[in-house]
Amino acid sequence: MQSFLEKFHIESSRALIDREEELELALCCLVSGGNLLIEDAPGVGKTTLVKVLARLLGLDFKRVQFTNDLLPGDILGSQIFDVAQQSFSFHRGPIFAQLVLGDELNRASPRTQSAVLQAMDEHEVTIEGHPYPLPDPFFFVGTQNPHEQVGTARLPESQVDRFLMRIALGSPGRSTQRKLLQRDRGGGNGLMFDFQSLPVLASPEELVAWQREAGHLHVSDAVADYILDLFEAAQSRGWILSPRAGLGLQRASQSRAFLKGREHVLPDDVQAVFSPVMTHRLAQCALVPGDTREAIGMAQTLLEQVRAR
């Protein structure tokens, strides 16, 4: 795994500069088998990050641009009447891919947003009463713009909770911006990076195997109690978190330990993934619902006040 991670960071840095931490968190989310939410302003590299993951991991990739006129059938597919056969046949939508990017998720109507709930949770969709399984592995990555931007709508809490992790890229610093400018001046690809130039470092079958291995990593009673202590501290402040959040935190901690080459989970693993797993959930409990900046502070408060056993 360490050899893979080294190659992963070397190759991904060709498309994304100084994003090692965010890329590793995103990889951790996929190894956990979870859905990923990327929240940030337009133009900072959200879509590029997802395309890099898809290429390096050898995943079948589809992108859906969420707009206010997008309909559920545009994502899931629909029944179309075949005149020659005199019968209806199901035409699959872009949700039938191993890695699906829902771009600018919060620009679509709540009805369209909720169309992917079953896919995110059960890895299948139901069309006119008939279930259709999605590919294995299946990952849904949603990007959303800041809530204060024009034309956005808040994601429903039921959907927010189905995202295992939330990350933000942030605006690049001066040194990173300089590297971007130098790459562009040096005859690079500028804004149009050639993703096909990236090598395929893994396969979907390997990713499924990693998921199984990570899920079997040892979690001691002390680490489990630490997770429970964090949740009890949140609830004592009136911050209600779902059981899904606790299970997700444990899975993400196992995946991080796996990526680090260990066979057991440490409190350090829990702490490393705590904010990405909890921020979007705690944001629902903020004074201003959806305020992720306040939620980041809430997560940090819990880590500071609850000691590992």
DACOR-V651088 format. One record per pair of residues at least 24 apart in sequence whose C-alpha atoms are under 8 Angstrom apart, sorted by sequence separation. I is the first residue (numbers start at 1). J is the second residue. D is the distance in Angstrom with one decimal. If there is no record, write none. Layout:
i=<I;I>
j=<J;J>
d=<D;D>
This chain:
i=<95;249;275;249;252;274;275;23;27;224;249;16;248;64;63;16;62;245;271;15;16;62;245;62;219;61;64;66;98;215;218;15;60;61;62;63;64;65;66;67;97;98;105;107;214;217;60;61;62;63;64;65;66;67;70;96;97;98;100;102;104;105;106;59;60;61;62;63;64;65;66;68;69;70;72;76;95;96;98;99;100;101;102;103;104;105;106;215;12;59;61;63;65;66;67;68;69;72;75;76;98;99;100;101;102;103;104;214;215;241;66;67;68;71;97;98;99;100;101;102;103;104;121;214;217;226;241;267;66;67;70;99;101;113;117;120;223;72;110;214;223;227;239;12;107;108;109;211;214;220;223;54;107;108;110;114;117;213;218;219;220;240;106;107;110;217;218;219;239;106;217;218;8;106;217;76;78;106;50;47;47;137;136;234;233;137;137;136;230;230;233;230;229;161;164;226;226;161;226;161;164;225;35;223;222;223;222;50;47;46;36;38;40;42;33;35;36;37;38;39;40;41;33;34;35;36;37;38;39;40;41;33;34;35;36;37;38;39;40;35;37;39;30;167;166;165;166;165;166;164;165;166;166;165;161;160;161;160;46;45;44;37;44;35;36;37;39;44;157;35;36;37;38;39;40;44;34;35;36;37;38;39;40;41;34;35;36;37;38;39;40;34;36;38;29;29;154;55;26;55;25;56;58;52;55;56;57;58;147;51;55;56;57;58;59;22;55;56;57;58;59;22;52;56;57;58;22;57;19;57;18;17;17;17;31;31;15;33;31;32;15;31;32;31;32;12;11;11;8;7;4;34;32;32;32;29;32;28;31;29;28;28;28;25;5;2;1;2;1;2;1>
j=<119;273;299;274;277;299;300;49;53;250;277;45;277;94;94;48;94;277;303;48;49;95;278;97;254;97;100;102;134;251;254;52;97;98;99;100;101;102;103;104;134;135;142;144;251;254;98;99;100;101;102;103;104;105;108;134;135;136;138;140;142;143;144;98;99;100;101;102;103;104;105;107;108;109;111;115;134;135;137;138;139;140;141;142;143;144;145;254;52;99;101;103;105;106;107;108;109;112;115;116;138;139;140;141;142;143;144;254;255;281;107;108;109;112;138;139;140;141;142;143;144;145;162;255;258;267;282;308;108;109;112;141;143;155;159;162;265;115;153;257;266;270;282;56;151;152;153;255;258;264;267;99;152;153;155;159;162;258;263;264;265;285;152;153;156;263;264;265;285;153;264;265;56;154;265;125;127;155;101;101;103;204;204;302;302;207;208;208;302;303;306;306;306;242;245;307;308;244;309;245;248;309;120;308;308;309;309;141;143;143;139;141;143;145;137;139;140;141;142;143;144;145;138;139;140;141;142;143;144;145;146;139;140;141;142;143;144;145;146;142;144;146;139;276;276;276;277;277;278;277;278;279;280;280;280;280;281;281;169;169;169;163;170;162;163;164;166;171;284;163;164;165;166;167;168;172;163;164;165;166;167;168;169;170;164;165;166;167;168;169;170;165;167;169;164;165;290;195;167;196;167;198;200;195;198;199;200;201;290;195;199;200;201;202;203;167;200;201;202;203;204;168;198;202;203;204;169;204;169;207;176;176;179;180;207;208;193;211;210;211;195;211;214;214;215;198;198;199;201;201;201;248;251;252;254;252;255;252;255;255;255;256;259;273;259;259;259;260;260;261;261>
d=<8.0;7.2;5.7;6.7;7.9;7.4;7.4;7.2;7.6;7.9;6.2;7.5;7.2;7.1;7.3;7.5;5.9;7.4;7.1;7.4;7.1;7.4;7.4;6.1;7.7;5.9;7.5;6.5;7.8;6.7;7.9;7.4;5.6;6.2;6.5;5.8;6.1;6.3;5.8;7.7;7.2;5.6;6.0;7.8;7.9;6.0;5.2;4.9;5.0;4.7;5.1;4.9;5.7;8.0;6.6;5.7;6.2;6.6;7.9;7.3;7.1;5.8;5.5;5.8;6.1;5.9;6.3;6.3;6.0;6.7;5.4;5.9;7.1;7.8;7.5;7.6;7.8;6.5;5.7;5.9;6.3;6.1;6.1;6.0;5.1;5.3;7.1;6.5;6.4;6.3;7.8;7.0;7.8;7.6;5.4;4.3;7.7;5.1;7.8;8.0;4.4;4.9;5.0;4.9;4.6;5.1;4.5;5.6;7.4;7.1;6.1;4.8;5.7;5.7;7.0;6.1;6.0;6.1;5.8;6.3;7.0;6.2;6.6;5.2;7.4;7.6;7.6;6.3;5.3;7.9;6.8;7.4;7.7;7.4;6.3;6.7;7.4;5.5;7.7;7.9;6.8;7.6;6.9;8.0;6.0;7.7;7.3;7.7;5.6;7.9;6.1;6.7;4.7;7.4;7.2;7.1;7.7;7.8;6.5;6.1;7.4;7.4;5.3;6.1;7.4;5.5;4.6;5.5;5.7;5.1;5.4;6.3;7.3;6.2;7.1;7.4;7.4;6.1;7.3;7.9;7.5;6.6;7.8;7.0;6.9;7.7;6.4;7.8;6.5;7.5;7.4;6.3;6.9;7.9;7.5;7.6;5.5;7.6;6.2;7.3;6.0;7.5;6.8;7.5;8.0;7.2;5.8;7.7;8.0;7.0;7.9;7.5;7.7;6.8;7.8;5.7;6.6;5.8;6.2;5.6;6.6;5.4;7.8;6.7;5.1;4.7;4.9;4.6;4.9;5.4;6.3;7.1;8.0;5.8;6.3;5.7;6.4;5.9;6.1;8.0;7.6;6.8;7.0;5.8;5.0;5.0;6.3;4.4;8.0;5.9;7.4;7.0;6.3;7.9;7.9;6.8;6.4;6.9;7.3;7.5;6.8;6.1;6.9;7.0;5.4;7.9;7.2;6.3;7.3;4.7;6.1;6.2;5.7;6.5;5.7;7.6;6.8;5.4;5.2;4.5;5.1;5.2;6.6;7.8;5.2;6.9;6.0;6.5;5.6;7.8;6.5;7.6;7.9;7.8;7.0;6.5;7.6;7.0;7.9;7.5;7.8;6.8;5.5;6.9;6.8;6.2;6.0;7.2;7.8;7.3;7.3;4.5;5.9;6.0;7.1;7.0;6.0;5.2;4.8;5.1;6.1;7.7;8.0;6.6;5.6;6.4;6.9;6.8;7.7;7.7;6.6;6.7;7.6;7.4;6.7;7.8;6.6;6.6;6.4;6.0;7.9;5.1;7.4;7.4;7.6;7.9;6.6;7.7;7.4;7.8;7.4;8.0;5.7;5.6;7.9;6.5;5.7;6.6;6.0;7.7;5.6;5.9;7.4;7.7;7.8;7.3;6.4;7.1;7.8;6.8;6.5>
